[in-house]
Amino acid sequence: MIIRSLLDTDLYKFTMMQVVLHHFPAAQVEYRYKCRNKGIDLTPYVDEIRDEIAGLCRLRFQDDELTYLRSLRFIKSDFVDFLSLFHLQQKYITVQPSAENNGEIDISVRGPWLHTILFEVPVLAIVNEVYFRATQKTPNFAEGRQRLYKKMSLIRDDPAMAGCKVADYGTRRRFSRAWHQEVVLTMQRDFADHLAGTSNVYFAMTLGMTPLGTMAHEYLQACQALGPRLRDSQIYAFEMWAKEYRGDLGIALSDVYGMAAFLRDFDMYFCKLFDGARHDSGDPFDWGEQMIQQFQENRVDPATKTLVFSDSLDFGKVTALYSRFKDRARVAFGVGTNLTNDLGYIPLQIVMKMVRCNGQPVAKLSDTPSKNMCDDEAYVNYLQQVFEITPVP
């Protein structure tokens, strides 16, 4: 089996799931899978993917895993009690070849948000590993190790990078579970002063690392259907997050409606309430400058706030961003695909996004248009009007 523990996923799945349990337990959602690579034929692997998902649905949280989750300061006891009874259910997920007969596959998840939220990350990891073990029967791990050491040396051997820390965000698009583990262990051994932690809860538990993560796009998207008014959905999402965590897990995601709309909503109250913000689309240097300006204009010292960069990072970009912002704000970096799927092969650019909540379309209006994913053009146009967003040609 590829997935052997329900903890083999990103921390923010659990932090969002806890909010769902406490505030939105009746929400019904739909997720849709997409492969952004052209010309990739995944249809030969449909049966194997289904078998792996069946194995995923047989998993339960083990006592030591529940004990670990209970030890995290922001995880509440009743949520762990719920997880002790939880398992993923196959009736909520379908995998089949695309009806367009174009080599693509359709994966859809429909059901209660509380019972489907944990599908995304392990399913994407399954698709990746099934594909690469079929197409790369003798992986060039020597090349992968050489690339990893070159990346680490770029930061480790440069005195100007002394305070730079990088986190592993690479679960969903990793080459394989075993390679992911080797990468993390290598960084623990040879990059320890610069390793901030991992988004993967299983590795955090088993390897004694810091688990990292707060919220993802799906949370703010769902609030389009769950909040009292669409225009206030971003504000509503941040306020509900603060209500649940009372100042903990204070990194706000900034790119669900584009940066301009985020800055309009992220006023002095949120500038002071949250610890910082996470970048996940658009130009990261422009984003960092805008965030610093936003803090300054709201009488908040940027040096007390954290800028988290996590969009398609490589180590060269990390060093450039660190050099730009290290003396002006706290900076953190989450590296995903470039860390856990860089052996010389073209990685799969696969995603699974929420597209409906309570029967209503939901969408992200990213500063990187190719990241947008919604099958209802009329709703996207309406969302752009509500948030005063100029469509990108």
Salt bridges, closest charged atoms under 4 A:
ASP8 OD2 - ARG174 NH2 2.82
ASP10 OD2 - ARG172 NH2 2.99
GLU30 OE2 - ARG32 NH2 2.41
GLU30 OE2 - ARG110 NH2 3.48
ASP47 OD1 - ARG50 NH1 3.29
GLU48 OE2 - ARG133 NH2 2.68
GLU52 OE2 - ARG133 NH2 3.15
ASP78 OD2 - HIS22 NE2 2.74
ASP81 OD1 - ARG70 NH2 3.37
GLU120 OE1 - LYS13 NZ 2.68
GLU120 OE2 - ARG172 NH1 2.60
GLU143 OE2 - ARG147 NE 2.66
ASP157 OD1 - ARG156 NE 3.34
ASP168 OD2 - HIS180 NE2 2.85
GLU182 OE2 - ARG145 NE 2.47
ASP190 OD2 - ARG189 NH2 2.99
GLU218 OE2 - LYS13 NZ 2.36
ASP232 OD2 - ARG229 NE 2.93
GLU244 OE2 - HIS22 ND1 2.79
GLU244 OE1 - HIS23 NE2 2.87
GLU244 OE2 - LYS76 NZ 3.21
ASP248 OD2 - ARG73 NE 2.82
ASP255 OD1 - HIS217 NE2 2.70
ASP265 OD1 - ARG231 NH1 3.13
ASP280 OD2 - HIS217 NE2 3.60
ASP280 OD1 - ARG278 NH1 3.78
ASP280 OD2 - LYS371 NZ 3.99
GLU289 OE2 - ARG324 NH1 2.88
GLU289 OE1 - ARG328 NH2 2.61
ASP311 OD1 - LYS371 NZ 2.58
ASP342 OD1 - ARG147 NH1 2.72
ASP342 OD2 - LYS151 NZ 2.64
ASP375 OD2 - ARG32 NH1 3.41
ASP375 OD2 - ARG356 NH1 3.20
